[in-house]
Amino acid sequence: MSGAEKRTRIATGKVVSNKMDKTITVMVERRVKHPVYGKYITRSSKIHAHDENNQCGIGDTVTVAESRPISKSKTWKLLEVVESATQV
C-alpha cells in the first residue's frame, strides 16, 4: 500500500481546552456495549490536536485527523470546526 492509498483516521469531538498555544484538547466519545450486561456505556478519550490559527474555542465541535507526530503527545491536526459554541 503506497502513501496515497493509506487511510487517515478521522474523529469528531468537543473541544474541552484551548489554553495551550496552537493546541486544543478534544474529547471524543463513543458508545460500546458491555460484554456481560449488554447495556451501552459511553467511553471517552482526550486527544491533543494541532490548531495552527488558534481558531477553536471551548465547546466547539471539531473534526480532527491523525497525522505525523508534531510533539510528544500531539499526533492529530484540526480539519474543520463543525459547530461553534454559543457565546453567553
Rosetta constraint file for C-alpha pairs under 8 A:
AtomPair CA 1 CA 5 HARMONIC 6.13 0.50
AtomPair CA 1 CA 6 HARMONIC 6.72 0.50
AtomPair CA 2 CA 6 HARMONIC 6.60 0.50
AtomPair CA 8 CA 65 HARMONIC 6.54 0.50
AtomPair CA 8 CA 66 HARMONIC 5.89 0.50
AtomPair CA 8 CA 67 HARMONIC 7.51 0.50
AtomPair CA 9 CA 65 HARMONIC 5.69 0.50
AtomPair CA 9 CA 66 HARMONIC 5.38 0.50
AtomPair CA 10 CA 63 HARMONIC 6.95 0.50
AtomPair CA 10 CA 64 HARMONIC 5.73 0.50
AtomPair CA 10 CA 65 HARMONIC 4.42 0.50
AtomPair CA 10 CA 66 HARMONIC 6.48 0.50
AtomPair CA 11 CA 28 HARMONIC 7.04 0.50
AtomPair CA 11 CA 63 HARMONIC 5.73 0.50
AtomPair CA 11 CA 64 HARMONIC 5.42 0.50
AtomPair CA 11 CA 65 HARMONIC 6.41 0.50
AtomPair CA 12 CA 28 HARMONIC 6.35 0.50
AtomPair CA 12 CA 61 HARMONIC 7.13 0.50
AtomPair CA 12 CA 62 HARMONIC 5.68 0.50
AtomPair CA 12 CA 63 HARMONIC 4.41 0.50
AtomPair CA 12 CA 64 HARMONIC 6.33 0.50
AtomPair CA 13 CA 26 HARMONIC 5.80 0.50
AtomPair CA 13 CA 27 HARMONIC 5.37 0.50
AtomPair CA 13 CA 28 HARMONIC 4.47 0.50
AtomPair CA 13 CA 29 HARMONIC 6.91 0.50
AtomPair CA 13 CA 61 HARMONIC 5.62 0.50
AtomPair CA 13 CA 62 HARMONIC 5.70 0.50
AtomPair CA 13 CA 63 HARMONIC 6.66 0.50
AtomPair CA 14 CA 26 HARMONIC 5.38 0.50
AtomPair CA 14 CA 27 HARMONIC 5.36 0.50
AtomPair CA 14 CA 28 HARMONIC 6.77 0.50
AtomPair CA 14 CA 58 HARMONIC 7.87 0.50
AtomPair CA 14 CA 59 HARMONIC 5.84 0.50
AtomPair CA 14 CA 60 HARMONIC 5.66 0.50
AtomPair CA 14 CA 61 HARMONIC 4.52 0.50
AtomPair CA 14 CA 62 HARMONIC 6.21 0.50
AtomPair CA 15 CA 24 HARMONIC 6.70 0.50
AtomPair CA 15 CA 25 HARMONIC 5.75 0.50
AtomPair CA 15 CA 26 HARMONIC 4.45 0.50
AtomPair CA 15 CA 27 HARMONIC 6.35 0.50
AtomPair CA 15 CA 56 HARMONIC 7.57 0.50
AtomPair CA 15 CA 57 HARMONIC 6.93 0.50
AtomPair CA 15 CA 58 HARMONIC 5.17 0.50
AtomPair CA 15 CA 59 HARMONIC 5.22 0.50
AtomPair CA 15 CA 60 HARMONIC 5.43 0.50
AtomPair CA 15 CA 61 HARMONIC 6.40 0.50
AtomPair CA 15 CA 62 HARMONIC 7.12 0.50
AtomPair CA 16 CA 24 HARMONIC 7.71 0.50
AtomPair CA 16 CA 25 HARMONIC 5.71 0.50
AtomPair CA 16 CA 26 HARMONIC 5.84 0.50
AtomPair CA 16 CA 27 HARMONIC 6.52 0.50
AtomPair CA 16 CA 58 HARMONIC 5.40 0.50
AtomPair CA 16 CA 59 HARMONIC 6.29 0.50
AtomPair CA 17 CA 24 HARMONIC 5.73 0.50
AtomPair CA 17 CA 25 HARMONIC 5.06 0.50
AtomPair CA 17 CA 26 HARMONIC 7.34 0.50
AtomPair CA 17 CA 57 HARMONIC 7.75 0.50
AtomPair CA 17 CA 58 HARMONIC 5.80 0.50
AtomPair CA 18 CA 23 HARMONIC 6.43 0.50
AtomPair CA 18 CA 24 HARMONIC 4.66 0.50
AtomPair CA 18 CA 25 HARMONIC 6.55 0.50
AtomPair CA 18 CA 54 HARMONIC 7.98 0.50
AtomPair CA 18 CA 56 HARMONIC 7.06 0.50
AtomPair CA 18 CA 57 HARMONIC 6.33 0.50
AtomPair CA 18 CA 58 HARMONIC 6.44 0.50
AtomPair CA 19 CA 23 HARMONIC 7.73 0.50
AtomPair CA 19 CA 24 HARMONIC 7.43 0.50
AtomPair CA 20 CA 24 HARMONIC 6.84 0.50
AtomPair CA 21 CA 54 HARMONIC 7.19 0.50
AtomPair CA 22 CA 50 HARMONIC 5.87 0.50
AtomPair CA 22 CA 51 HARMONIC 4.71 0.50
AtomPair CA 22 CA 52 HARMONIC 5.19 0.50
AtomPair CA 22 CA 53 HARMONIC 6.63 0.50
AtomPair CA 22 CA 54 HARMONIC 5.35 0.50
AtomPair CA 23 CA 48 HARMONIC 6.63 0.50
AtomPair CA 23 CA 49 HARMONIC 5.65 0.50
AtomPair CA 23 CA 50 HARMONIC 4.81 0.50
AtomPair CA 23 CA 51 HARMONIC 5.22 0.50
AtomPair CA 23 CA 52 HARMONIC 7.71 0.50
AtomPair CA 23 CA 54 HARMONIC 7.48 0.50
AtomPair CA 24 CA 48 HARMONIC 5.75 0.50
AtomPair CA 24 CA 49 HARMONIC 5.35 0.50
AtomPair CA 24 CA 50 HARMONIC 6.54 0.50
AtomPair CA 24 CA 51 HARMONIC 6.42 0.50
AtomPair CA 24 CA 56 HARMONIC 7.52 0.50
AtomPair CA 25 CA 46 HARMONIC 6.40 0.50
AtomPair CA 25 CA 47 HARMONIC 5.57 0.50
AtomPair CA 25 CA 48 HARMONIC 4.63 0.50
AtomPair CA 25 CA 49 HARMONIC 6.29 0.50
AtomPair CA 26 CA 46 HARMONIC 5.53 0.50
AtomPair CA 26 CA 47 HARMONIC 5.10 0.50
AtomPair CA 26 CA 48 HARMONIC 6.35 0.50
AtomPair CA 26 CA 49 HARMONIC 7.16 0.50
AtomPair CA 26 CA 62 HARMONIC 7.93 0.50
AtomPair CA 27 CA 44 HARMONIC 6.50 0.50
AtomPair CA 27 CA 45 HARMONIC 5.69 0.50
AtomPair CA 27 CA 46 HARMONIC 4.51 0.50
AtomPair CA 27 CA 47 HARMONIC 6.37 0.50
AtomPair CA 28 CA 44 HARMONIC 5.49 0.50
AtomPair CA 28 CA 45 HARMONIC 5.42 0.50
AtomPair CA 28 CA 46 HARMONIC 6.29 0.50
AtomPair CA 28 CA 47 HARMONIC 7.44 0.50
AtomPair CA 29 CA 42 HARMONIC 6.50 0.50
AtomPair CA 29 CA 43 HARMONIC 5.63 0.50
AtomPair CA 29 CA 44 HARMONIC 4.23 0.50
AtomPair CA 29 CA 45 HARMONIC 6.60 0.50
AtomPair CA 30 CA 42 HARMONIC 5.71 0.50
AtomPair CA 30 CA 43 HARMONIC 5.35 0.50
AtomPair CA 30 CA 44 HARMONIC 6.25 0.50
AtomPair CA 31 CA 40 HARMONIC 6.13 0.50
AtomPair CA 31 CA 41 HARMONIC 5.49 0.50
AtomPair CA 31 CA 42 HARMONIC 4.56 0.50
AtomPair CA 31 CA 43 HARMONIC 6.08 0.50
AtomPair CA 32 CA 40 HARMONIC 5.45 0.50
AtomPair CA 32 CA 41 HARMONIC 5.43 0.50
AtomPair CA 32 CA 42 HARMONIC 6.53 0.50
AtomPair CA 32 CA 43 HARMONIC 7.11 0.50
AtomPair CA 33 CA 38 HARMONIC 5.54 0.50
AtomPair CA 33 CA 39 HARMONIC 5.64 0.50
AtomPair CA 33 CA 40 HARMONIC 4.37 0.50
AtomPair CA 33 CA 41 HARMONIC 6.16 0.50
AtomPair CA 34 CA 38 HARMONIC 4.82 0.50
AtomPair CA 34 CA 39 HARMONIC 5.38 0.50
AtomPair CA 34 CA 40 HARMONIC 6.02 0.50
AtomPair CA 34 CA 41 HARMONIC 6.66 0.50
AtomPair CA 47 CA 74 HARMONIC 7.68 0.50
AtomPair CA 47 CA 76 HARMONIC 7.45 0.50
AtomPair CA 48 CA 73 HARMONIC 6.62 0.50
AtomPair CA 48 CA 74 HARMONIC 5.10 0.50
AtomPair CA 48 CA 75 HARMONIC 7.16 0.50
AtomPair CA 48 CA 76 HARMONIC 6.59 0.50
AtomPair CA 49 CA 64 HARMONIC 7.05 0.50
AtomPair CA 49 CA 74 HARMONIC 5.79 0.50
AtomPair CA 49 CA 75 HARMONIC 6.67 0.50
AtomPair CA 49 CA 76 HARMONIC 4.54 0.50
AtomPair CA 49 CA 77 HARMONIC 4.97 0.50
AtomPair CA 49 CA 78 HARMONIC 6.14 0.50
AtomPair CA 50 CA 70 HARMONIC 7.84 0.50
AtomPair CA 50 CA 74 HARMONIC 6.94 0.50
AtomPair CA 50 CA 75 HARMONIC 7.89 0.50
AtomPair CA 50 CA 76 HARMONIC 6.20 0.50
AtomPair CA 50 CA 77 HARMONIC 4.60 0.50
AtomPair CA 50 CA 78 HARMONIC 5.88 0.50
AtomPair CA 51 CA 55 HARMONIC 7.01 0.50
AtomPair CA 51 CA 56 HARMONIC 7.44 0.50
AtomPair CA 51 CA 77 HARMONIC 6.69 0.50
AtomPair CA 51 CA 78 HARMONIC 5.65 0.50
AtomPair CA 56 CA 60 HARMONIC 6.59 0.50
AtomPair CA 56 CA 81 HARMONIC 7.34 0.50
AtomPair CA 57 CA 84 HARMONIC 7.62 0.50
AtomPair CA 57 CA 85 HARMONIC 7.32 0.50
AtomPair CA 58 CA 85 HARMONIC 7.21 0.50
AtomPair CA 59 CA 84 HARMONIC 7.27 0.50
AtomPair CA 59 CA 85 HARMONIC 5.11 0.50
AtomPair CA 60 CA 81 HARMONIC 7.01 0.50
AtomPair CA 60 CA 82 HARMONIC 7.62 0.50
AtomPair CA 60 CA 83 HARMONIC 5.79 0.50
AtomPair CA 60 CA 84 HARMONIC 4.60 0.50
AtomPair CA 60 CA 85 HARMONIC 4.79 0.50
AtomPair CA 61 CA 81 HARMONIC 6.20 0.50
AtomPair CA 61 CA 82 HARMONIC 5.45 0.50
AtomPair CA 61 CA 83 HARMONIC 5.06 0.50
AtomPair CA 61 CA 84 HARMONIC 6.47 0.50
AtomPair CA 61 CA 85 HARMONIC 7.56 0.50
AtomPair CA 62 CA 78 HARMONIC 7.36 0.50
AtomPair CA 62 CA 79 HARMONIC 7.58 0.50
AtomPair CA 62 CA 80 HARMONIC 5.87 0.50
AtomPair CA 62 CA 81 HARMONIC 4.45 0.50
AtomPair CA 62 CA 82 HARMONIC 5.13 0.50
AtomPair CA 62 CA 83 HARMONIC 6.94 0.50
AtomPair CA 63 CA 78 HARMONIC 6.33 0.50
AtomPair CA 63 CA 79 HARMONIC 5.51 0.50
AtomPair CA 63 CA 80 HARMONIC 5.43 0.50
AtomPair CA 63 CA 81 HARMONIC 6.44 0.50
AtomPair CA 63 CA 82 HARMONIC 6.73 0.50
AtomPair CA 64 CA 76 HARMONIC 6.27 0.50
AtomPair CA 64 CA 77 HARMONIC 5.47 0.50
AtomPair CA 64 CA 78 HARMONIC 4.50 0.50
AtomPair CA 64 CA 79 HARMONIC 5.10 0.50
AtomPair CA 64 CA 80 HARMONIC 7.19 0.50
AtomPair CA 65 CA 76 HARMONIC 5.48 0.50
AtomPair CA 65 CA 77 HARMONIC 5.43 0.50
AtomPair CA 65 CA 78 HARMONIC 6.53 0.50
AtomPair CA 65 CA 79 HARMONIC 6.41 0.50
AtomPair CA 66 CA 75 HARMONIC 6.02 0.50
AtomPair CA 66 CA 76 HARMONIC 4.35 0.50
AtomPair CA 66 CA 77 HARMONIC 6.35 0.50
AtomPair CA 67 CA 75 HARMONIC 5.49 0.50
AtomPair CA 67 CA 76 HARMONIC 5.24 0.50
AtomPair CA 67 CA 77 HARMONIC 6.38 0.50
AtomPair CA 68 CA 75 HARMONIC 5.81 0.50
AtomPair CA 68 CA 76 HARMONIC 7.61 0.50
AtomPair CA 69 CA 73 HARMONIC 7.85 0.50
AtomPair CA 69 CA 74 HARMONIC 6.11 0.50
AtomPair CA 69 CA 75 HARMONIC 4.45 0.50
AtomPair CA 69 CA 76 HARMONIC 7.69 0.50
AtomPair CA 70 CA 74 HARMONIC 5.48 0.50
AtomPair CA 70 CA 75 HARMONIC 5.77 0.50
AtomPair CA 71 CA 75 HARMONIC 7.12 0.50
